Amino acid sequence: MPASAARAATDDQITFHDVLSDDGTRLRAWTNDPASRIDGPTVVLCNGLGTSPWTWPALLDPDCGVRVVSWNHRGTGGSDRPSDPQRVGIEEFVEDGLSVMDHFGVDRAVLMGWSMGVNTMFELAVRHPERVTGLFAVAGVPGDTFATMLGPLHLPHLAARALTVSLSRAMKLGGRLLTPIASRLPVGPRAVDLITHSGFMLPVPDPELAAVAIAEFLTTPVDWYFHLALKTSEHARVSLSGITVPAMFVAATYDVLAGARDMRTAADRIEGATYVELRGSHFIQMEQPERVHELLLDFLERVG
């Protein structure tokens, strides 16, 4: 199946909504329950920075048993850039998440985060505990993410942060030159095969859908994406002492963007939290969708 056909096959399982955040920024929110037929709990997904529904293949199955509501970050995936371009940090993403919850009539829910979305969900849980019943973290840490990058290299946190922030600044500066190239890259199963044998991402069971996710990601201008990344790099580690709801951390052994060891230590600081480590990369929910979905369903049953 070509990538275009893979996208068409899943489009019927997604609907998009326009939502206004508190500062008037129009967000493109989405749900995997277009006909309100999913008989299962609602989960609010704080997705990876600049990513789309197609990064979660298991949640695009109409029989997944989980109603998901989420949104695309400011200036990505059809969401508007804010009038103040500096309002693109984790604090603003928390405001956006609450606006999306209100739009879909979700008073309280389990939050699920991936990558930088884990920062968002923990910040939301600390600021608005009355809206949260559980926390399911996938390949992400509760703050100071850039210090945990390059985890498999076992660099000191200060060195990892300095290196990755500097790289992001360079990418932002060169972004306007790189965007025309990135936006025209042919993304299909062959490109996915190359990427998934690079070590950055491992092989996936659905390369056609992965191609859709990658192509959608490349629609964001490079300079804007790294502007977002640099703003989120300012988010400090969240104090976990006030977290009292159930929590689960799903880490990946070869993750270069959110170190597994830091996810383990975060889990250790939350009473009763569960830690699971899978042999995969930062894109573990694309590489092992059934296993990650199984863990989510188990967690939802535990939360009750």
C-alpha positions, 0 to 999 in steps of 0.5 A, spaced: 500 500 500 503 506 498 503 512 503 497 516 500 493 510 500 495 508 507 493 515 509 486 515 506 485 508 509 486 512 516 483 519 515 476 516 516 478 514 523 480 522 525 476 528 525 479 535 526 476 541 530 478 548 530 479 550 538 481 557 540 486 557 546 486 562 552 490 567 548 486 566 541 491 562 538 487 557 533 489 550 534 487 544 530 485 539 535 483 532 533 480 525 535 480 518 533 472 517 535 469 521 529 462 518 530 462 517 537 462 510 537 468 508 541 466 504 547 472 506 552 475 511 556 478 518 554 485 519 554 488 526 552 494 525 548 500 530 549 503 528 542 511 529 540 513 536 538 510 537 531 507 530 530 501 528 528 495 522 529 499 518 524 505 517 529 500 512 533 498 507 529 494 503 534 490 508 536 487 509 529 484 502 529 477 503 530 477 497 535 482 500 539 478 501 545 480 508 547 477 515 545 483 520 544 483 527 544 489 531 542 491 537 538 497 539 533 502 544 536 502 552 535 504 553 527 504 546 526 499 541 522 494 546 521 494 550 527 496 557 527 502 561 530 500 565 536 501 573 535 506 573 539 511 568 537 514 567 544 508 564 546 510 557 544 513 554 550 510 548 555 506 553 559 502 555 553 502 548 551 498 546 558 493 552 556 492 549 549 491 542 552 486 545 557 482 548 551 482 542 548 479 538 554 474 543 555 472 543 547 471 536 547 467 536 554 473 532 558 473 534 565 478 529 568 482 524 564 488 520 563 494 524 560 498 520 555 505 524 553 510 522 548 517 525 547 516 533 549 509 531 550 511 528 557 513 535 559 506 538 557 502 532 561 506 533 567 506 540 568 499 540 567 498 535 572 502 539 577 498 546 575 491 542 575 491 536 578 483 536 579 483 535 571 488 529 571 486 521 573 493 518 571 499 519 567 502 515 561 509 517 559 512 514 553 519 516 551 519 522 555 521 525 561 518 530 566 522 536 564 529 538 562 529 534 556 535 536 552 539 534 558 537 527 557 538 527 550 543 522 547 542 517 553 545 511 550 552 515 549 552 516 557 554 523 556 553 528 563 547 532 563 550 538 562 554 536 556 548 533 553 544 539 554 549 544 551 550 540 545 543 539 543 541 546 545 547 548 540 545 544 535 538 546 535 540 553 535 544 552 528 538 548 525 534 554 527 539 559 523 539 555 517 532 553 517 530 557 512 535 554 507 533 547 509 525 548 509 525 548 501 529 541 501 526 538 507 519 539 504 520 536 497 524 530 500 520 524 497 517 520 503 515 513 501 517 506 504 524 506 501 525 512 505 522 509 511 526 503 510 533 507 510 531 511 516 529 505 520 536 502 519 539 508 521 539 507 528 535 513 530 529 509 528 528 502 528 524 498 523 516 499 524 510 494 522 507 499 518 512 503 513 506 506 509 503 509 515 510 511 518 511 515 511 505 518 512 507 521 519 514 523 516 511 527 511 506 530 515 512 532 520 516 535 514 511 540 512 513 544 518 518 549 516 525 547 519 526 554 523 519 554 526 520 547 529 527 549 532 524 555 535 519 551 538 524 546 540 528 551 543 523 554 547 521 548 550 528 547 552 527 552 557 522 548 561 525 545 567 524 539 571 518 538 574 517 537 581 514 530 582 513 530 590 505 533 588 504 527 583 499 522 587 495 519 581 497 513 578 503 513 573 507 509 568 513 510 564 514 506 558 522 507 556 526 505 550 533 502 551 536 506 544 532 512 545 537 518 543 532 524 545 529 522 552 534 517 556 531 511 559 535 512 565 532 519 566 525 516 565 527 510 570 529 515 576 523 519 574 519 513 576 522 512 582 520 519 585 513 517 584 510 513 589 507 506 586 509 508 579 510 503 574 517 503 569 517 498 563 523 499 558 522 496 551 528 495 546 526 500 541 528 507 539 524 514 541 519 512 536 517 506 540 509 506 539 511 506 532 515 500 532 511 496 537 504 499 537 501 493 539 505 492 546 505 499 547 497 499 546 497 493 551 500 497 556 496 503 555 490 498 556 493 495 562 494 502 565 487 504 564 484 498 567 488 500 573 486 507 573 479 504 573 
